[in-house]
Amino acid sequence: MKLFTGLIFCSLVLGISGSWFSFVSEAYGDLREGLQSFFGRGDEDTMADQEANRWGRSGKDPNHFRPRGLPDKY
């Protein structure tokens, strides 16, 4: 988390473009899911999360994977 905070701070100072953050957040998410899979926390969950990530990055309807009945504030 400190690394991510440092990257945000540096980008504000240096003016790095938004595409850099997209790459960093995608890489961080992939790493986290890879570790979950490695430690046996469910390949099915990881694959479903990856599919939702790809769907969201493609610009399609972000509410497609939203659970029914979830309040709008979430």
N, C-alpha and C positions, 0 to 999 in steps of 0.2 A: 504494500500500500504506500510505503514511503517513496518507492521508486515512481509509482504512478503520480503521486503528488508532485514529486520533483520534475517529472516530465511536463506536467501542466504548468508549473511555475516557469520553467525554462521556455516553454512555448509562448507564454505571455510576454516574456522579456524579449525573445528573439523573433517572435511573429511567425512561427511555423504554421503552415497551412492546415486546414481541417482534415485533409486526406491522411496526414500523418497520424492523427488521433484515431481515425477509422482503422488504420493498419494496426496500431498498438492495441486498441480494445479488442479487435478480432483475434490477434495473436494471444492476448491474455486469456480470452475466453476459451480458445482452442487448447491452450496449455492446461487450464483448470479442468476442462472436461477430459483431457487426456490423462491427467493424474487421477481423476475420479474413476475412470475406466480401469486404469492400472491397479488401483487398490480395490477393485471389485465392487464399485458402488453402482453398478448397473449399466450395461451397454445399451439397453433399451432407452433408458432415460437420456443418456448421452446422445444417442442417434436422434431422438425426438427433439432434443434441444438444438442440435446442429441444424435439423430441418427447419425449425422455427427461426433460427438465426439467418439461414439462407433466404427464407421467405421474407423476413423483415428487411434484409439488405437489398433485396431485389426491387423494393418500392411497392410491393403489393399491399393489400389491406392488412394493417398491423393487428386488427382485432380478430383475425382468422383463428388464431390459437388461444384466444381469450376464453377462460372458463365461464360458463353460463352462470349468471347470478352474482358475478364479482362486481362489487360497487364501482361506480365510475371513478371514484377518487384514487383507485389503484391502477 
